[in-house]
Amino acid sequence: MVFEQKSSVLSIHKISLFLSEILKSIAEIVNIVVSSVSTTDIVRQSYIGENGVFKIWNKGSIIIDMSTTDAETAINLAIPADELGL
């Protein structure tokens, strides 16, 4: 489970780096991700950012995003995820 910490002190970049480190560790032991974050930017960073899920997760993994983002973002993430076998 991926959690977003809301704080005026943490920028989206810092949140993304924090999440990516957690995700790297988790990817070594599980093959299912469920995420729920509040902004489209954080969703994109978490999945397709420099250290995003798509770069570290294994083929065949299941990724479920329950964030409150628009349909366009979900479609834009589903296409590369499918191409990667996620």
DSSP file (Angstrom, degrees, kcal/mol; ACC not computed):
  #  RESIDUE AA STRUCTURE BP1 BP2  ACC     N-H-->O    O-->H-N    N-H-->O    O-->H-N    TCO  KAPPA ALPHA  PHI   PSI    X-CA   Y-CA   Z-CA
    1    1 A M              0   0    0      0, 0.0     2,-0.5     0, 0.0    34,-0.2   0.000 360.0 360.0 360.0 133.3    0.0    0.0    0.0
    2    2 A V  B     -a   35   0A   0     32,-1.8    34,-0.9     2,-0.0     2,-0.4  -0.913 360.0-166.0-106.9 128.8    1.4    3.4   -0.9
    3    3 A F        -     0   0    0     -2,-0.5     2,-0.5    32,-0.1    34,-0.1  -0.892  12.0-140.7-114.8 144.6    0.4    6.4    1.3
    4    4 A E        -     0   0    0     32,-0.4     2,-0.6    -2,-0.4    11,-0.0  -0.886  11.6-144.8-102.8 132.1    0.8   10.0    0.5
    5    5 A Q        -     0   0    0     -2,-0.5     2,-0.6     2,-0.1     5,-0.1  -0.866  11.8-146.5 -96.4 122.5    1.9   12.4    3.3
    6    6 A K        +     0   0    0     -2,-0.6     2,-0.3     3,-0.0     3,-0.1  -0.786  38.6 139.2 -89.9 123.0    0.3   15.8    3.1
    7    7 A S        -     0   0    0     -2,-0.6     3,-0.3     3,-0.3    -2,-0.1  -0.933  54.2-137.9-162.0 137.3    2.6   18.5    4.3
    8    8 A S  S    S+     0   0    0     -2,-0.3    -1,-0.1     1,-0.2    -2,-0.0   0.710 106.7  59.5 -69.0 -17.8    3.4   22.0    3.1
    9    9 A V  S    S+     0   0    0      2,-0.1     2,-0.5    -3,-0.1    -1,-0.2   0.850  94.2  70.7 -78.2 -35.6    7.1   21.2    3.9
   10   10 A L  S    S-     0   0    0     -3,-0.3    -3,-0.3    -5,-0.1     2,-0.1  -0.708  72.7-151.0 -88.6 128.1    7.3   18.3    1.5
   11   11 A S     >  -     0   0    0     -2,-0.5     4,-2.4     1,-0.1     5,-0.2  -0.436  32.4-103.6 -86.1 168.5    7.3   19.0   -2.2
   12   12 A I  H  > S+     0   0    0      1,-0.2     4,-2.7     2,-0.2     5,-0.2   0.884 123.5  55.7 -57.8 -38.5    6.0   16.6   -4.8
   13   13 A H  H  > S+     0   0    0      2,-0.2     4,-2.5     1,-0.2    -1,-0.2   0.927 108.1  46.2 -61.6 -45.8    9.6   15.8   -5.7
   14   14 A K  H  > S+     0   0    0      2,-0.2     4,-2.4     1,-0.2    -1,-0.2   0.899 112.8  50.1 -65.3 -40.3   10.4   14.9   -2.1
   15   15 A I  H  X S+     0   0    0     -4,-2.4     4,-2.9     2,-0.2     5,-0.2   0.926 110.5  50.7 -62.1 -44.0    7.3   12.8   -1.8
   16   16 A S  H  X S+     0   0    0     -4,-2.7     4,-2.6     2,-0.2    -2,-0.2   0.918 111.2  47.3 -60.9 -44.9    8.2   11.0   -5.1
   17   17 A L  H  X S+     0   0    0     -4,-2.5     4,-1.8     2,-0.2    -1,-0.2   0.909 112.9  49.6 -63.0 -42.0   11.7   10.2   -3.9
   18   18 A F  H  X S+     0   0    0     -4,-2.4     4,-1.7     1,-0.2    -2,-0.2   0.937 113.7  45.4 -60.9 -48.3   10.4    9.0   -0.6
   19   19 A L  H  X S+     0   0    0     -4,-2.9     4,-3.1     1,-0.2    -2,-0.2   0.888 109.1  55.6 -64.2 -39.8    7.8    6.7   -2.3
   20   20 A S  H  X S+     0   0    0     -4,-2.6     4,-2.2     1,-0.2    -1,-0.2   0.878 106.7  50.2 -64.7 -36.2   10.3    5.4   -4.9
   21   21 A E  H  X S+     0   0    0     -4,-1.8     4,-1.6     2,-0.2    -1,-0.2   0.910 113.2  46.1 -66.6 -41.2   12.6    4.2   -2.1
   22   22 A I  H  X S+     0   0    0     -4,-1.7     4,-2.5     1,-0.2    -2,-0.2   0.929 112.4  51.0 -64.4 -45.0    9.8    2.5   -0.4
   23   23 A L  H  X S+     0   0    0     -4,-3.1     4,-2.9     1,-0.2    -2,-0.2   0.867 105.2  55.9 -63.7 -37.2    8.6    1.0   -3.7
   24   24 A K  H  X S+     0   0    0     -4,-2.2     4,-0.7     2,-0.2    -1,-0.2   0.923 111.2  44.7 -60.1 -43.4   12.0   -0.4   -4.5
   25   25 A S  H >< S+     0   0    0     -4,-1.6     3,-0.7     1,-0.2     4,-0.4   0.913 115.1  47.1 -66.6 -43.2   12.1   -2.2   -1.2
   26   26 A I  H >X S+     0   0    0     -4,-2.5     4,-2.0     1,-0.2     3,-2.0   0.880 102.4  63.8 -66.7 -38.2    8.6   -3.5   -1.6
   27   27 A A  H 3< S+     0   0    0     -4,-2.9    -1,-0.2     1,-0.3    31,-0.2   0.751  94.7  62.4 -59.8 -24.2    9.2   -4.6   -5.3
   28   28 A E  T << S+     0   0    0     -4,-0.7    -1,-0.3    -3,-0.7    -2,-0.2   0.712 117.4  24.8 -73.7 -19.9   11.7   -7.1   -4.0
   29   29 A I  T <4 S+     0   0    0     -3,-2.0     2,-0.3    -4,-0.4    -2,-0.2   0.580 119.0  42.8-124.1 -13.2    9.1   -9.1   -2.0
   30   30 A V     <  -     0   0    0     -4,-2.0    -1,-0.1     1,-0.0    31,-0.1  -0.879  49.2-156.8-132.0 165.2    5.7   -8.5   -3.5
   31   31 A N  S    S+     0   0    0     -2,-0.3    31,-2.9    26,-0.1     2,-0.4   0.164  72.2  76.8-127.0  18.4    4.1   -8.4   -6.9
   32   32 A I  E     - b   0  62A   0     29,-0.2     2,-0.4     2,-0.0    31,-0.2  -0.997  53.9-171.1-130.9 132.7    0.9   -6.3   -6.2
   33   33 A V  E     - b   0  63A   0     29,-2.8    31,-3.4    -2,-0.4     2,-0.5  -0.984   4.0-176.0-121.4 132.3    0.8   -2.5   -5.7
   34   34 A V  E     + b   0  64A   0     -2,-0.4   -32,-1.8    29,-0.2     2,-0.3  -0.992  15.4 178.5-123.1 121.8   -2.3   -0.6   -4.5
   35   35 A S  E     +ab   2  65A   0     29,-2.7    31,-3.7    -2,-0.5     2,-0.3  -0.908  18.1 178.8-125.5 153.4   -1.9    3.1   -4.5
   36   36 A S        +     0   0    0    -34,-0.9   -32,-0.4    -2,-0.3     2,-0.3  -0.782  17.6 157.6-152.5 104.1   -4.2    6.0   -3.6
   37   37 A V        -     0   0    0     -2,-0.3    31,-1.0   -34,-0.1    -2,-0.0  -0.816  40.2-125.9-125.9 167.6   -2.8    9.6   -3.8
   38   38 A S  S    S+     0   0    0     -2,-0.3     2,-0.4    29,-0.2     3,-0.1   0.629  79.5  53.7 -96.3 -13.4   -4.5   12.9   -4.2
   39   39 A T     >  -     0   0    0      1,-0.1     4,-2.0    30,-0.0     5,-0.1  -0.925  67.9-132.5-128.1 151.3   -2.9   14.6   -7.2
   40   40 A T  H  > S+     0   0    0     -2,-0.4     4,-2.8     1,-0.2     5,-0.2   0.875 107.8  57.5 -61.2 -39.9   -2.3   13.7  -10.8
   41   41 A D  H  > S+     0   0    0      1,-0.2     4,-2.5     2,-0.2    -1,-0.2   0.907 107.7  46.1 -60.2 -42.7    1.3   14.9  -10.5
   42   42 A I  H  > S+     0   0    0      2,-0.2     4,-2.6     1,-0.2    -1,-0.2   0.890 111.4  52.6 -69.3 -38.1    2.1   12.5   -7.7
   43   43 A V  H  X S+     0   0    0     -4,-2.0     4,-1.7     2,-0.2     5,-0.3   0.953 111.9  45.8 -59.5 -49.3    0.4    9.7   -9.5
   44   44 A R  H  X>S+     0   0    0     -4,-2.8     4,-3.1     1,-0.2     5,-0.7   0.929 114.3  47.4 -60.9 -46.1    2.5   10.4  -12.6
   45   45 A Q  H  X5S+     0   0    0     -4,-2.5     4,-0.9     1,-0.2     6,-0.2   0.894 111.1  52.4 -61.8 -39.8    5.7   10.7  -10.6
   46   46 A S  H  <5S+     0   0    0     -4,-2.6     7,-3.1    -5,-0.2    -1,-0.2   0.825 124.0  25.6 -66.8 -31.7    4.9    7.5   -8.7
   47   47 A Y  H  <5S+     0   0    0     -4,-1.7     7,-2.1     5,-0.3     8,-0.3   0.864 138.9  15.5-101.6 -45.8    4.4    5.5  -11.8
   48   48 A I  H  <5S+     0   0    0     -4,-3.1    -3,-0.2    -5,-0.3    -2,-0.1   0.331  95.7 112.9-116.9   8.0    6.4    7.0  -14.7
   49   49 A G  S ><<S-     0   0    0     -4,-0.9     3,-2.1    -5,-0.7     6,-0.2  -0.047  90.0 -78.6 -70.4-179.7    8.8    9.3  -12.9
   50   50 A E  T 3  S+     0   0    0      1,-0.3    -1,-0.1     5,-0.0    -4,-0.1   0.840 134.1  20.5 -51.0 -41.6   12.5    8.9  -12.7
   51   51 A N  T 3  S+     0   0    0     -6,-0.2    -1,-0.3     5,-0.0   -27,-0.1  -0.098  98.9 148.2-118.5  33.4   12.2    6.2  -10.0
   52   52 A G    X>  -     0   0    0     -3,-2.1     3,-1.4     1,-0.1     4,-0.8  -0.093  63.4-100.3 -71.7 167.8    8.6    5.2  -10.7
   53   53 A V  H >> S+     0   0    0     -7,-3.1     4,-2.6     1,-0.3     3,-0.9   0.848 117.9  62.1 -53.2 -41.1    6.9    1.9  -10.3
   54   54 A F  H 34 S+     0   0    0     -7,-2.1    -1,-0.3     1,-0.3    -6,-0.1   0.772 105.2  47.9 -62.5 -24.9    7.1    1.1  -14.0
   55   55 A K  H <4 S+     0   0    0     -3,-1.4    -1,-0.3    -8,-0.3    -2,-0.2   0.682 122.7  30.0 -88.5 -18.4   10.9    1.2  -13.9
   56   56 A I  H << S+     0   0    0     -3,-0.9    -2,-0.2    -4,-0.8     2,-0.2   0.612  94.9  94.8-117.5 -16.0   11.3   -1.0  -10.9
   57   57 A W  S  < S-     0   0    0     -4,-2.6     2,-0.2    -5,-0.2   -26,-0.1  -0.496  74.5-111.2 -84.0 151.0    8.4   -3.4  -10.8
   58   58 A N    >   -     0   0    0    -31,-0.2     3,-1.9    -2,-0.2    -1,-0.1  -0.484  36.0 -94.5 -81.2 147.0    8.6   -6.9  -12.3
   59   59 A K  T 3  S+     0   0    0      1,-0.3    27,-0.2    -2,-0.2    26,-0.2  -0.304 113.2  32.5 -55.2 138.3    6.8   -8.0  -15.4
   60   60 A G  T 3  S+     0   0    0     25,-2.8    -1,-0.3     1,-0.3    26,-0.2   0.334  86.7 137.7  92.0  -6.6    3.5   -9.7  -14.5
   61   61 A S    <   -     0   0    0     -3,-1.9     2,-0.5    24,-0.1    -1,-0.3  -0.332  52.6-125.9 -69.6 155.4    3.0   -7.5  -11.4
   62   62 A I  E     -b   32   0A   0    -31,-2.9   -29,-2.8    -3,-0.1     2,-0.5  -0.907  24.2-170.8-106.6 127.4   -0.5   -6.2  -10.6
   63   63 A I  E     -b   33   0A   0     23,-0.6     2,-0.5    -2,-0.5   -29,-0.2  -0.977   3.6-175.2-123.1 123.0   -0.8   -2.5  -10.1
   64   64 A I  E     -b   34   0A   0    -31,-3.4   -29,-2.7    -2,-0.5     2,-0.6  -0.967   4.9-166.5-120.3 116.6   -4.1   -1.0   -8.9
   65   65 A D  E     +b   35   0A   0     -2,-0.5   -29,-0.2   -31,-0.2   -31,-0.1  -0.914  12.8 174.0-105.5 121.2   -4.4    2.8   -8.7
   66   66 A M        +     0   0    0    -31,-3.7   -30,-0.2    -2,-0.6    -1,-0.1   0.063  33.7 136.0-110.2  21.8   -7.3    4.1   -6.6
   67   67 A S        -     0   0    0    -32,-0.2     2,-1.4     1,-0.1   -29,-0.2  -0.229  65.8-112.9 -70.3 159.1   -6.3    7.8   -6.8
   68   68 A T        +     0   0    0    -31,-1.0     2,-0.2   -29,-0.0   -28,-0.1  -0.571  69.4 131.1 -92.5  71.4   -8.8   10.5   -7.5
   69   69 A T        -     0   0    0     -2,-1.4     2,-0.1     1,-0.1   -30,-0.0  -0.668  60.7 -85.7-116.3 173.3   -7.4   11.5  -10.9
   70   70 A D     >  -     0   0    0     -2,-0.2     4,-1.5     1,-0.1     3,-0.4  -0.335  35.7-112.1 -78.7 161.9   -9.0   12.1  -14.3
   71   71 A A  H  > S+     0   0    0      1,-0.2     4,-2.5     2,-0.2     5,-0.2   0.843 114.2  62.2 -62.0 -35.6   -9.7    9.3  -16.8
   72   72 A E  H  > S+     0   0    0      1,-0.2     4,-2.7     2,-0.2    -1,-0.2   0.898 103.2  49.3 -59.2 -41.7   -7.1   10.7  -19.2
   73   73 A T  H  > S+     0   0    0     -3,-0.4     4,-1.5     2,-0.2    -1,-0.2   0.923 110.0  50.9 -63.8 -44.0   -4.3   10.1  -16.6
   74   74 A A  H  X S+     0   0    0     -4,-1.5     4,-2.1     1,-0.2    -2,-0.2   0.914 113.1  45.5 -60.3 -43.2   -5.5    6.5  -16.1
   75   75 A I  H  X S+     0   0    0     -4,-2.5     4,-1.8     1,-0.2    -2,-0.2   0.918 110.0  54.2 -66.2 -43.7   -5.5    5.8  -19.8
   76   76 A N  H  < S+     0   0    0     -4,-2.7    -1,-0.2     1,-0.2    -2,-0.2   0.749 114.9  41.3 -64.2 -23.4   -2.0    7.5  -20.2
   77   77 A L  H  X S+     0   0    0     -4,-1.5     4,-1.7    -3,-0.2    -1,-0.2   0.773 108.3  59.6 -91.0 -31.1   -0.7    5.2  -17.5
   78   78 A A  H  X S+     0   0    0     -4,-2.1     4,-2.4    -5,-0.2     5,-0.2   0.861  99.2  58.3 -66.9 -35.4   -2.5    2.1  -18.7
   79   79 A I  H  X S+     0   0    0     -4,-1.8     4,-2.1     2,-0.2    -1,-0.2   0.965 111.1  38.0 -63.7 -54.6   -0.9    2.1  -22.1
   80   80 A P  H  > S+     0   0    0      0, 0.0     4,-1.6     0, 0.0    -1,-0.2   0.861 114.6  56.7 -66.6 -31.2    2.8    1.9  -21.0
   81   81 A A  H  <>S+     0   0    0     -4,-1.7     5,-3.0     1,-0.2     4,-0.4   0.922 108.3  47.1 -63.0 -42.0    1.9   -0.4  -18.2
   82   82 A D  H ><5S+     0   0    0     -4,-2.4     3,-1.3     4,-0.2    -1,-0.2   0.912 109.6  53.2 -64.0 -43.1    0.4   -2.9  -20.7
   83   83 A E  H 3<5S+     0   0    0     -4,-2.1    -1,-0.2     1,-0.3    -2,-0.2   0.803 110.3  48.7 -62.5 -28.8    3.5   -2.6  -23.0
   84   84 A L  T 3<5S-     0   0    0     -4,-1.6    -1,-0.3    -5,-0.2    -2,-0.2   0.471 118.1-112.3 -88.9  -3.6    5.7   -3.4  -20.0
   85   85 A G  T < 5       0   0    0     -3,-1.3   -25,-2.8    -4,-0.4    -3,-0.2   0.772 360.0 360.0  78.2  25.8    3.5   -6.4  -19.0
   86   86 A L      <       0   0    0     -5,-3.0   -23,-0.6   -27,-0.2    -4,-0.2   0.405 360.0 360.0 -98.7 360.0    2.3   -4.9  -15.8
